């Protein structure tokens, strides 16, 4: 991967304190207590999400512009997700590959949209999601103002400098070219509030997952306004991407799980790099985890095969760690496996 593209994926705000805090919490604060002489001859990673059974609690997080990493872009990622039977969260707005090509892959998918998307577009794409086979709608809640959008776009512009012309031909955003729609307010302008989620709830019967929540208070509000799921994660602390010194999502996870108290399913997406990290997140109450940057690095290194390799490694590590803890199924994972000081 060329340096300017890697910069876009690897960027950390400030001095990188939040990213370092995330790794410190995973590596130093959460320790696993192994068990011995347990029968672990058969281990299953199957789990249940919104009442449906899936092969693994490892999901692919939403991310933009996969063609920045590989010419096959989101199609390669979706194919790898199908191979490994993992849910792929498709970024409809900032995909370099048109939706119809991605939907030709057979694996389970969540649809990701932004609340800052013009309402005329949301009113067309969200009601059709279930007919297209999506299992849930993921909405970004942690981009309250266009200045955040402008910051991220500036990062992307920096990353796009000096990219070879052949690659840039594939860097279009095709899904936004919808004929016949008159948009009254440009993309990303204005502010968004909980009322936006309430309006979106009226457009679909699919589960709605609010992405970008760290505060238990916000978790309560998300449920009040119609959310069925919460992703503990924030643009503010996604690897420390925008605001340095914000708490890492893994540190906030248990508080959010306790606040939700079973009324919604809780996921976490922040700095997960190993199967051991996955195990620790599940022990703190996450229903499943989402993997972001490692997927993009795998895509950059090997396209579809690279993404599949990343997912296979994570699953293999998770199985090994479960065996070391005497666990044979995902529903057996709880806080008892964590060492108490």
C-alpha angles and dihedrals in degrees: 000000000000115000097247092054093046088052090060093051097039100042117136125187122245114335093341094254095144093051090048090048090053093053091043091054093049095043104035110019099043114057127173124231109213124214128211140214094021122142104249098154091125121038125178127196093193115133140173123243119180090343096307125109118238131184097238143014089229114101132180110246123225116266136162135248104005090182086073085071101034137003092240090056120173092359091064091047092049092049091052090049089053091050092051095037093237126144113254117209105213118210098216096184101049101030117130090204121067115251094242091061093049092048090057087076113087106220125108116276142192119208116230120203135167123237086221090065110111109270091233089064095043090051089058104042104036098057089051095051098093092048089054091054103256114150099206144357118244115199128191111234101171101073101081098162140033091244089073089050090050091051093053092045089052089055090051092049090052090049092050095059115115094003112153114265095239091060093046089058087068096047097089123123099229102173094068092063096090114160120226098021118122110203114207096189124035121245115279098012126128128015131293128219140176088278088071090061091048089055092047090051089063091058100060145027091209119108112272118218119198109215121201107040125143102153122080087217090059090047089057091049092048090057091045091056096047111278119149095187140026129208110206098217138100138205081224091063105021093132086329089294101159114003117036120215094029111138116266116251094241089061091052096043101090093048091053092047090052093048093049091048095190097312092113136013115259125214131178130216116177132109098332107161107156142034087251089060088052091052092050092050092050090048089057091055107271114149089211141338132239123221119210124159097028088059091053092047090051090048091051093049100044115356113224092354091050093054091046090050092053092050093045091051092050092049093046091050091048092052091049093049092047089053091052088054094047093248125142103176139033094243089062092064114104142135092287089083091061119090113245115215 
